[in-house]
């Protein structure tokens, strides 16, 4: 029986690529999304992957949403915490609403999504939790204090939880993408990308969502059980640690 994988923010961008790659690798996949019904409907029609709508910043909504997925598909074996938003602004102009929205969606969602599946993974002695952080959680980024703080928090979450899951056969890892050619990045003025972004990426190009997806498939595999608490940087050499 195929393992079940759940991908948050899974109907667009990096999340969609991850969901598609996991399905191609033989997983039964569910894609969570937060608001764009039209995109989710198109994604399901194109891929055959079921999409489930709930707000990952709301714990009760996550509990109910995960219960619905498990009732339909079976227990979640692989959880990919990918959902994220930006509310950029210089700190001296940042509002409490901007701060809370990003922290709740990009960091608190890791608790909201992982806690409801954790006991089941422990009982089955198998689990894969993969969190999509960001290069800006590693190095910081001006105008993104809220985003950088949340994404750095993701890395601490992974390192601590990995220690708790290790003896139970659960691995917890993170991937830090750099600039990836998603709709959000491609919406940036091409001149800005050419002048201000690409010169800082040694490979000389944006990454592709499928490149992040392949990394997820690797970490999700049964054979990746000795890799836990790790951070995989996928940024074209932009930032090396």
TORKOL-4160 file (C-alpha; in steps of 0.2 Angstrom, whole numbers, padded with zeros to 4 digits, m for minus):
241
<pt num="1" X="0000" Y="0000" Z="0000"/>
<pt num="2" X="0007" Y="0017" Z="m0005"/>
<pt num="3" X="0013" Y="0029" Z="0008"/>
<pt num="4" X="0002" Y="0044" Z="0011"/>
<pt num="5" X="0010" Y="0062" Z="0009"/>
<pt num="6" X="0002" Y="0078" Z="0013"/>
<pt num="7" X="0009" Y="0094" Z="0006"/>
<pt num="8" X="0003" Y="0111" Z="0013"/>
<pt num="9" X="0002" Y="0125" Z="0000"/>
<pt num="10" X="0002" Y="0111" Z="m0012"/>
<pt num="11" X="m0008" Y="0117" Z="m0027"/>
<pt num="12" X="0004" Y="0131" Z="m0033"/>
<pt num="13" X="0022" Y="0135" Z="m0035"/>
<pt num="14" X="0035" Y="0124" Z="m0026"/>
<pt num="15" X="0021" Y="0115" Z="m0017"/>
<pt num="16" X="0013" Y="0110" Z="m0033"/>
<pt num="17" X="0029" Y="0103" Z="m0040"/>
<pt num="18" X="0032" Y="0094" Z="m0023"/>
<pt num="19" X="0015" Y="0086" Z="m0024"/>
<pt num="20" X="0017" Y="0081" Z="m0042"/>
<pt num="21" X="0034" Y="0073" Z="m0039"/>
<pt num="22" X="0028" Y="0063" Z="m0024"/>
<pt num="23" X="0014" Y="0056" Z="m0034"/>
<pt num="24" X="0026" Y="0051" Z="m0048"/>
<pt num="25" X="0037" Y="0043" Z="m0035"/>
<pt num="26" X="0022" Y="0032" Z="m0030"/>
<pt num="27" X="0015" Y="0041" Z="m0015"/>
<pt num="28" X="m0004" Y="0044" Z="m0012"/>
<pt num="29" X="m0004" Y="0063" Z="m0011"/>
<pt num="30" X="m0015" Y="0076" Z="m0003"/>
<pt num="31" X="m0012" Y="0095" Z="m0007"/>
<pt num="32" X="m0018" Y="0107" Z="0006"/>
<pt num="33" X="m0022" Y="0125" Z="0000"/>
<pt num="34" X="m0028" Y="0141" Z="0009"/>
<pt num="35" X="m0038" Y="0152" Z="m0002"/>
<pt num="36" X="m0037" Y="0151" Z="m0021"/>
<pt num="37" X="m0051" Y="0139" Z="m0026"/>
<pt num="38" X="m0049" Y="0142" Z="m0044"/>
<pt num="39" X="m0031" Y="0137" Z="m0044"/>
<pt num="40" X="m0034" Y="0122" Z="m0033"/>
<pt num="41" X="m0048" Y="0116" Z="m0045"/>
<pt num="42" X="m0037" Y="0117" Z="m0060"/>
<pt num="43" X="m0022" Y="0108" Z="m0051"/>
<pt num="44" X="m0033" Y="0093" Z="m0046"/>
<pt num="45" X="m0041" Y="0092" Z="m0064"/>
<pt num="46" X="m0023" Y="0092" Z="m0071"/>
<pt num="47" X="m0015" Y="0081" Z="m0059"/>
<pt num="48" X="m0028" Y="0070" Z="m0051"/>
<pt num="49" X="m0021" Y="0075" Z="m0034"/>
<pt num="50" X="m0035" Y="0079" Z="m0021"/>
<pt num="51" X="m0035" Y="0096" Z="m0014"/>
<pt num="52" X="m0041" Y="0101" Z="0003"/>
<pt num="53" X="m0044" Y="0118" Z="0009"/>
<pt num="54" X="m0040" Y="0125" Z="0027"/>
<pt num="55" X="m0030" Y="0138" Z="0035"/>
<pt num="56" X="m0013" Y="0131" Z="0042"/>
<pt num="57" X="m0012" Y="0146" Z="0054"/>
<pt num="58" X="m0027" Y="0139" Z="0063"/>
<pt num="59" X="m0024" Y="0124" Z="0074"/>
<pt num="60" X="m0042" Y="0118" Z="0075"/>
<pt num="61" X="m0043" Y="0119" Z="0056"/>
<pt num="62" X="m0028" Y="0109" Z="0054"/>
<pt num="63" X="m0034" Y="0095" Z="0066"/>
<pt num="64" X="m0050" Y="0094" Z="0056"/>
<pt num="65" X="m0042" Y="0095" Z="0039"/>
<pt num="66" X="m0029" Y="0081" Z="0043"/>
<pt num="67" X="m0043" Y="0070" Z="0050"/>
<pt num="68" X="m0052" Y="0072" Z="0033"/>
<pt num="69" X="m0037" Y="0068" Z="0023"/>
<pt num="70" X="m0033" Y="0052" Z="0034"/>
<pt num="71" X="m0052" Y="0047" Z="0033"/>
<pt num="72" X="m0051" Y="0048" Z="0014"/>
<pt num="73" X="m0033" Y="0042" Z="0011"/>
<pt num="74" X="m0026" Y="0034" Z="0026"/>
<pt num="75" X="m0013" Y="0039" Z="0039"/>
<pt num="76" X="m0001" Y="0053" Z="0034"/>
<pt num="77" X="0017" Y="0046" Z="0033"/>
<pt num="78" X="0025" Y="0061" Z="0025"/>
<pt num="79" X="0021" Y="0079" Z="0029"/>
<pt num="80" X="0028" Y="0093" Z="0019"/>
<pt num="81" X="0026" Y="0109" Z="0028"/>
<pt num="82" X="0028" Y="0121" Z="0013"/>
<pt num="83" X="0014" Y="0134" Z="0015"/>
<pt num="84" X="0021" Y="0152" Z="0017"/>
<pt num="85" X="0017" Y="0170" Z="0014"/>
<pt num="86" X="0026" Y="0186" Z="0013"/>
<pt num="87" X="0021" Y="0203" Z="0021"/>
<pt num="88" X="0036" Y="0213" Z="0017"/>
<pt num="89" X="0041" Y="0230" Z="0024"/>
<pt num="90" X="0055" Y="0239" Z="0033"/>
<pt num="91" X="0054" Y="0236" Z="0051"/>
<pt num="92" X="0051" Y="0254" Z="0056"/>
<pt num="93" X="0035" Y="0253" Z="0045"/>
<pt num="94" X="0030" Y="0235" Z="0049"/>
<pt num="95" X="0013" Y="0233" Z="0057"/>
<pt num="96" X="0008" Y="0220" Z="0071"/>
<pt num="97" X="m0004" Y="0213" Z="0058"/>
<pt num="98" X="0010" Y="0210" Z="0045"/>
<pt num="99" X="0021" Y="0202" Z="0059"/>
<pt num="100" X="0007" Y="0190" Z="0065"/>
<pt num="101" X="0001" Y="0185" Z="0048"/>
<pt num="102" X="0019" Y="0179" Z="0043"/>
<pt num="103" X="0024" Y="0171" Z="0060"/>
<pt num="104" X="0007" Y="0162" Z="0061"/>
<pt num="105" X="0007" Y="0155" Z="0043"/>
<pt num="106" X="0026" Y="0152" Z="0041"/>
<pt num="107" X="0031" Y="0146" Z="0059"/>
<pt num="108" X="0016" Y="0142" Z="0070"/>
<pt num="109" X="0009" Y="0131" Z="0056"/>
<pt num="110" X="0023" Y="0119" Z="0058"/>
<pt num="111" X="0016" Y="0115" Z="0076"/>
<pt num="112" X="m0002" Y="0116" Z="0069"/>
<pt num="113" X="0001" Y="0103" Z="0056"/>
<pt num="114" X="0014" Y="0092" Z="0064"/>
<pt num="115" X="0007" Y="0089" Z="0081"/>
<pt num="116" X="m0009" Y="0080" Z="0074"/>
<pt num="117" X="0001" Y="0068" Z="0064"/>
<pt num="118" X="0015" Y="0065" Z="0077"/>
<pt num="119" X="0007" Y="0052" Z="0088"/>
<pt num="120" X="0002" Y="0042" Z="0073"/>
<pt num="121" X="0020" Y="0042" Z="0066"/>
<pt num="122" X="0027" Y="0037" Z="0083"/>
<pt num="123" X="0015" Y="0023" Z="0084"/>
<pt num="124" X="0019" Y="0016" Z="0067"/>
<pt num="125" X="0038" Y="0019" Z="0070"/>
<pt num="126" X="0039" Y="0028" Z="0053"/>
<pt num="127" X="0037" Y="0046" Z="0048"/>
<pt num="128" X="0045" Y="0060" Z="0037"/>
<pt num="129" X="0042" Y="0078" Z="0041"/>
<pt num="130" X="0050" Y="0090" Z="0029"/>
<pt num="131" X="0049" Y="0109" Z="0031"/>
<pt num="132" X="0052" Y="0121" Z="0017"/>
<pt num="133" X="0062" Y="0136" Z="0025"/>
<pt num="134" X="0072" Y="0149" Z="0015"/>
<pt num="135" X="0089" Y="0156" Z="0011"/>
<pt num="136" X="0083" Y="0171" Z="0020"/>
<pt num="137" X="0080" Y="0161" Z="0036"/>
<pt num="138" X="0098" Y="0157" Z="0035"/>
<pt num="139" X="0106" Y="0174" Z="0031"/>
<pt num="140" X="0092" Y="0187" Z="0034"/>
<pt num="141" X="0085" Y="0199" Z="0022"/>
<pt num="142" X="0082" Y="0218" Z="0024"/>
<pt num="143" X="0063" Y="0221" Z="0023"/>
<pt num="144" X="0059" Y="0204" Z="0028"/>
<pt num="145" X="0061" Y="0204" Z="0047"/>
<pt num="146" X="0045" Y="0194" Z="0050"/>
<pt num="147" X="0049" Y="0182" Z="0036"/>
<pt num="148" X="0067" Y="0179" Z="0040"/>
<pt num="149" X="0062" Y="0177" Z="0059"/>
<pt num="150" X="0049" Y="0164" Z="0054"/>
<pt num="151" X="0060" Y="0154" Z="0042"/>
<pt num="152" X="0074" Y="0154" Z="0055"/>
<pt num="153" X="0062" Y="0147" Z="0068"/>
<pt num="154" X="0058" Y="0133" Z="0056"/>
<pt num="155" X="0076" Y="0128" Z="0057"/>
<pt num="156" X="0076" Y="0127" Z="0076"/>
<pt num="157" X="0059" Y="0117" Z="0075"/>
<pt num="158" X="0067" Y="0105" Z="0064"/>
<pt num="159" X="0083" Y="0102" Z="0074"/>
<pt num="160" X="0074" Y="0100" Z="0090"/>
<pt num="161" X="0060" Y="0089" Z="0084"/>
<pt num="162" X="0072" Y="0078" Z="0075"/>
<pt num="163" X="0080" Y="0073" Z="0091"/>
<pt num="164" X="0063" Y="0068" Z="0098"/>
<pt num="165" X="0058" Y="0058" Z="0083"/>
<pt num="166" X="0074" Y="0049" Z="0079"/>
<pt num="167" X="0071" Y="0033" Z="0090"/>
<pt num="168" X="0054" Y="0032" Z="0084"/>
<pt num="169" X="0059" Y="0031" Z="0065"/>
<pt num="170" X="0054" Y="0048" Z="0061"/>
<pt num="171" X="0065" Y="0060" Z="0052"/>
<pt num="172" X="0063" Y="0079" Z="0052"/>
<pt num="173" X="0073" Y="0089" Z="0039"/>
<pt num="174" X="0072" Y="0106" Z="0031"/>
<pt num="175" X="0076" Y="0113" Z="0014"/>
<pt num="176" X="0081" Y="0131" Z="0011"/>
<pt num="177" X="0077" Y="0136" Z="m0007"/>
<pt num="178" X="0085" Y="0152" Z="m0014"/>
<pt num="179" X="0076" Y="0162" Z="m0028"/>
<pt num="180" X="0065" Y="0149" Z="m0037"/>
<pt num="181" X="0056" Y="0153" Z="m0053"/>
<pt num="182" X="0038" Y="0153" Z="m0046"/>
<pt num="183" X="0025" Y="0165" Z="m0051"/>
<pt num="184" X="0029" Y="0176" Z="m0036"/>
<pt num="185" X="0047" Y="0178" Z="m0041"/>
<pt num="186" X="0043" Y="0180" Z="m0059"/>
<pt num="187" X="0032" Y="0194" Z="m0055"/>
<pt num="188" X="0047" Y="0204" Z="m0050"/>
<pt num="189" X="0053" Y="0217" Z="m0064"/>
<pt num="190" X="0065" Y="0207" Z="m0075"/>
<pt num="191" X="0077" Y="0221" Z="m0075"/>
<pt num="192" X="0078" Y="0219" Z="m0056"/>
<pt num="193" X="0081" Y="0201" Z="m0057"/>
<pt num="194" X="0094" Y="0203" Z="m0070"/>
<pt num="195" X="0103" Y="0217" Z="m0060"/>
<pt num="196" X="0100" Y="0214" Z="m0042"/>
<pt num="197" X="0097" Y="0195" Z="m0040"/>
<pt num="198" X="0106" Y="0185" Z="m0053"/>
<pt num="199" X="0123" Y="0192" Z="m0050"/>
<pt num="200" X="0122" Y="0185" Z="m0032"/>
<pt num="201" X="0118" Y="0167" Z="m0038"/>
<pt num="202" X="0134" Y="0159" Z="m0044"/>
<pt num="203" X="0125" Y="0147" Z="m0056"/>
<pt num="204" X="0118" Y="0162" Z="m0064"/>
<pt num="205" X="0100" Y="0157" Z="m0065"/>
<pt num="206" X="0084" Y="0155" Z="m0054"/>
<pt num="207" X="0080" Y="0138" Z="m0047"/>
<pt num="208" X="0066" Y="0128" Z="m0054"/>
<pt num="209" X="0052" Y="0121" Z="m0042"/>
<pt num="210" X="0055" Y="0104" Z="m0048"/>
<pt num="211" X="0073" Y="0105" Z="m0041"/>
<pt num="212" X="0066" Y="0108" Z="m0024"/>
<pt num="213" X="0053" Y="0094" Z="m0027"/>
<pt num="214" X="0067" Y="0081" Z="m0031"/>
<pt num="215" X="0075" Y="0085" Z="m0014"/>
<pt num="216" X="0059" Y="0082" Z="m0005"/>
<pt num="217" X="0057" Y="0065" Z="m0014"/>
<pt num="218" X="0074" Y="0060" Z="m0008"/>
<pt num="219" X="0071" Y="0065" Z="0010"/>
<pt num="220" X="0054" Y="0057" Z="0010"/>
<pt num="221" X="0061" Y="0040" Z="0004"/>
<pt num="222" X="0062" Y="0025" Z="0016"/>
<pt num="223" X="0080" Y="0024" Z="0012"/>
<pt num="224" X="0084" Y="0042" Z="0019"/>
<pt num="225" X="0081" Y="0036" Z="0037"/>
<pt num="226" X="0099" Y="0041" Z="0043"/>
<pt num="227" X="0097" Y="0059" Z="0038"/>
<pt num="228" X="0088" Y="0069" Z="0051"/>
<pt num="229" X="0089" Y="0087" Z="0059"/>
<pt num="230" X="0098" Y="0092" Z="0043"/>
<pt num="231" X="0096" Y="0108" Z="0032"/>
<pt num="232" X="0098" Y="0106" Z="0013"/>
<pt num="233" X="0102" Y="0122" Z="0005"/>
<pt num="234" X="0096" Y="0124" Z="m0013"/>
<pt num="235" X="0101" Y="0141" Z="m0018"/>
<pt num="236" X="0113" Y="0140" Z="m0033"/>
<pt num="237" X="0127" Y="0144" Z="m0022"/>
<pt num="238" X="0120" Y="0161" Z="m0016"/>
<pt num="239" X="0123" Y="0157" Z="0002"/>
<pt num="240" X="0135" Y="0144" Z="0008"/>
<pt num="241" X="0136" Y="0138" Z="0026"/>
